[in-house]
Amino acid sequence: MVRLRLTRGGRHKRPFYRIVAADSRKPRDGRYIEVLGTYDPLKSPAAVAIKQERVLEWLKKGAQPSVTVHHLLRQAGVLKPLKAAPAKP
């Protein structure tokens, strides 16, 4: 299964994260399929940059976001178009 999750970068005590689509069996910082955005928690307010079209494509294909990524997507307003779309039979 494909998961949308964070991979950690940066140096010691200076985290920087990428939002990626990755196989759920791969390690956290292992190989990923595609970079979908970035998250910098040290900026005030936290800086989030998301490729909205690509995230929506992955979600439509059945990818599952992690809890943290789901929270970031909801804050950025990426999930609103997905809920507004009518359900397919």
N, C-alpha and C positions, 0 to 999 in steps of 0.2 A: 504494500500500500504506500502511496505517496503522501508525505506529510509536509505541511508548511511549517517550518520551525526556524529557530535562531542558530547561527553558528558564531562562535566567539572569536574575536580578533583583538588587536590592540596589544598593549604590553601589561606588565604587572600592575594591578590596581588602576588601570586605565582601560576598561572594557569598551569594545565597539562591536556591534553585532550586525550580521547580514541576515536578512530574511530570505530563506532559500526553499526550493522544492527539492526534497530528498527522499530516497527510499527509507522507509521506517526501520529497516534492518541495519542501516549504516550507522557508524558512530557519529556523535554530535558534530565534530569538526571534520568528518570524513567527506567522501565524495558526494557531490550534490548534482542535481540535474540543471537547475537554473537559479540565478540570483534574481530575486523579486523586489528587493529594497534594502534599506539600511535603517538601523536604529542606534542612536547615540544617547545613552541615558545620562551622561555627564553634563550635557548642555542644559540650560535652564530657560525655557521648558525643554524637555527631552525632544531631540530632533528625530523625526520619522519621515523617511522618504519611501514611497511605495509605488510600484508600477501597477496601477489599478487594473488596467486591461488584462495584463498577464495573470494577476492574482485571480480575477474573476474567471478566466479561462481554466485555470487549474481547479478552482472550486467546482466549476460546472463538470469537469472531468471526474470529479469524485475525490479530490485530494482533501485531507482532513487537517485543519490547522491545529497547532498545539494551543494550550490554554493561553500562553503569553501572546502568541501571534494573533489569536482570535481577539484578545483584548485590544491589541494595537490596531487591528483592522477595524474593529468597531469604533474606536476613538477617531480614526481617520475618516470614517464614513464610507468605507469600501463595501461593507456588507449591505447597505441600504438598497442598492439596485438589485441585488440578488434576492432580497426578501420581497421587493415590489414586483418582480417578474412572476407571472402566473405559473402555477405548477403544471408540468406536462403529464398527460394521462399515461 
